[in-house]
Amino acid sequence: MPVELKPPYLINHAPERGDGRVAVTADVAGAVIEVAVHGRWNPSLRMDAWAAVSKCFAQHPPMVIVDLHDLGDPLAASAPAWWTMGATGAAMHPPVSVAVCLPTATALAARLNRIGVKRQLSMFATMPEAHVAVTGRAPMVSRVQLEVPPRPDAVARARDLVGEACETWSLPRLLGPGRLVVAELVANAVEHAGTDATVTVRRRGGGLHLAVSDGDPRLPSLLDPPPPGRSAPDGRGRGRGLRAVHAATIAWGALPTATGKVVWAVPRPDPA
């Protein structure tokens, strides 16, 4: 079921389709991601679900919750897919916790129990139950957060936040790349979203995870650079900031939140 993906990992709001859809929603920090699978299980929905979860894994969040309440799977044919997703998350470093949420009195729940899926992922009957459980056992991670208004000084405040975090966590090789990337993400939010934004800096293993959420659901676009000797059509070099993000990161992407979107990035450390 592998899907070849490359950054940026952009997840749009799911379109309505007759044969099913996959909807993804993150919290403002991108730490807990919900993946809701709707419709009758078939090869197309399987590929859509795996592609969505693969993009979530690229962000390396602490946890992913898969909501299967609206999945039509009377023969429990999807069980191997959820087992594989759980095993994939568990094998990551640090591991990504994967939970599935579905009614207990279904053939799918029975099959998952029979194949011992709980060794790879957690199972819950309701989404509130899943949230309480995964939040209670979430791994302790170093995290700092800042709310910024859509003003020019937001960029400097975000850069300072990353600088302080790198100093506190002894991550000198990520200081320059982290400050550059967060500056571009916040500048993009100020210019294009024009709403308050939440900047989250999280340590994941020996790396840094940056997230900037705002109130605009439109996802960013990575534009091709203009031909040599020519400026961008609007004269301001739009898209240049995201090209800098693309060049300075191991991975980056965006996904919807309940109130807009979150753009995340994993900066590439400077050479030793």
N, C-alpha and C positions, 0 to 999 in steps of 0.2 A: 504493500500500500504506500510506498514512498512517493513523495511528490517533490520534484526539484524546484526549489524556490531560491530567489536572490533578493537582497535588499534593494529598495525599501519594502518592508513587509506592511502593506496597507490593507486594512480590513474595512470595507464599507458597510453601511447599514444594509442588511439583507433585503433584496427585492422579493416581493411576493411572487411565488411560482406555484403552478398547479401540482408539481410532483415533489415539493418539499423545499425547505430552505434552512440555512444555518445562520443564526443571529449571534453576534459577539458583542459583549458589553464589558467594559473594565471600570474599576473604580478610578478616582482621579489620579492615584499614584501608579496605576497599572500593576498593582500588587496582587489583586484578586480578579481573575477574568472569568466571566460566565459565558459558556457556549451553549446555546439552546438549539436543539435539533428538532425540526418540525417536519411532519409528513411521513409518507410510506418509505420504508427502507428499501433502497435499490442501489445499483452500482453508482449512479450519478450522485445520489445523496451521500454515499460512502466517500466518494472522492472529495465532495464539497466539505464534508465534516473533517476529513483528514487534512485537507489544505488549510482550513481555518485553525485547527489545533496546532498544526505545524508552524503557522505564523505566530501563534501565541507562544509556543516553545522557543521561537527565535528570540523573543523578548526575555526569556528566562525569568518568568514571574515566580514568586514563591508557591502560588497555587492556581489551579484551573478547576472550575466546577462545571460539569457537563450536565445540562438539564434535559432529560429524556422523557418528560411527562407527555409531550405531544408527538412522540415517535411512534409510528405504526409498525410494529415488528412482532406479529403474533407467533412467528416461528423462531424468534430469538436468533435470527441470522446475524445480527450486528454484534453479538457478544465478543467474537475475536477482535473486532476493531477497538472496542473499549479496553480490552485486556492489553492490546498492543500499545495504545496510547498511555495507559498507566505504566507499562514497563519502560516505555521511552522516557517518560518524565522521571521515573525512579533512577534511571541510568545516567541522568545528567549530573553535572558537578557545578554547583550544589544541586541536589535533586529538586525537581518540581513535583509538588504533591498534586495528584489528580483525583477528583472525586466525581462519581456519577450519582445523579438524583433521579429516582424512578419509583413508581408504585411497587410495593412489595409483592402483591398478588398478581404477578405477570410472569409469562414464560421467560422473558428476558432476565428478570431478577433471579428466577430459579436456576437458569443456566449459568449465570455469572457466579452464583454460589457454588454450583456443582464443579465448575472448573477452577475453583479456588482463587477467584479474581481479587479477593481482599488482600492477598499478598502483594498486589501491585497497585491497587487503588481502593479508596473508601466508597461505601455505598450508603445512601441516605434516602429516606422516603419523601422528604419535602425540602425545598430550597432554604427556608429559614433554619431548619435543622442542620443542613449542610453548612450554612454560613456560621452558625454558632460553634459547630464542632471544629471547622477548619481554622476559624479565628482563634479559638482557644488553644489549639496546638500549633499555631503558626510559628515557624522558626524565628528566634530573636535575631533581628538584623539591625545594623546601624543605619539610621535614617534621619535626615533632616528635611524640613519642609518650610516653604515660604510662600505667602500670598502676596501677589504684586498687582497693582492696578495697571491699566494700559497707558503708561507714561514712559517717556524715554529713559528715566532713571531705573526702570525695571531691569534693564539689561545689566547695569553695573551691580545692582543688588544681587542678581542671580549669579554673576561671576564671583562676587565676594562669597556667596554661600558655598559654591563649589570649592573655592580656594580654602576656606576654613575647614571644609569636610576633608579635603585631601591632606591638609596639615594634621588634623586630628587623627586620621586613620593611617597616617604614614604612607601615602600613595603619591610620592613626588613625580613619578613618570606619567601620572594621569592629570597633573595640575594644569599644564598647558592645553592638552586636548580637551579636557573637561570644561575649562573656562571658555574655550573657543566654541565648543558645541552648544553649551547651554546659552551662550550669548546669541547665537544664531536662532535657536529655537524660540527664545523669549522675544527676540526682535520680530520674528515671523508672527508670533501671537499678537504682539502689540500692533503691528501694521495691518494684518489681515483679519484677525478676529475682533480686535477692539474691545475685548471684555477683560474682566479680572482673570488672572491666571494663577494656577498653583504649580509651584516648582518643587519637585521632589528629587532629592539626591539620596541614593541608596547604595550601600556597599553590598556586593554579591561576590563572595569568595575574595579573590585578589583583584577584582574589577570594580567598575563604577557603573551604576545604572542611573540615567537621567530621565526624568519625565516632566513634561510641561502640558498641563491640561487647561483648556479654555472653554468658553461657552459657544463656540462656533462648530457645528457638526461637519463642515466641509474639511475634507482631508487635504494635506499638503500635496503639491505636485512638484516632481523633480523635472525641471525643464532642461532641454538640451541647450548647451551654450550657443550663443550666436556665432556665425562664421568669423574667422579672424579679421580684425579691422572694422567690424560692425558692432554697434551697440544693440542692446535689447530694444524691441519695438517701442516700449514706453520710456526708454532713455534712462531707466534706473537700475538696470541689471537684475530684474526680478528673477528669482530662482537661483541666483548666485549663492545666497546663504545656504540653501539646502544642498547645493553641490559641494560646499565646504563641509557640511555635516556628513555627506556621503563619503567624502574622501578621508575624513578624520575618525570614522567609526568602524567597529567590527560589524555592527548591525544597527539598523534603525527602522522605525516604522510608526504607524499610527492606527488607532482603533477607536470606535465610538465609546462614549460614556453616556450616562443617563442624561447629562445636561449639555453635551457637546462632543469633545474628542480629547484624547491624550496622545501626544507625540513623544516617543521614547527613543533613547539612543544609548549605545554602549561604546564609549570612546575607546579608540585604539591607543595603548600607552606609547609614549615616546621610546625610542631605542635606548637600551641600557648604556 
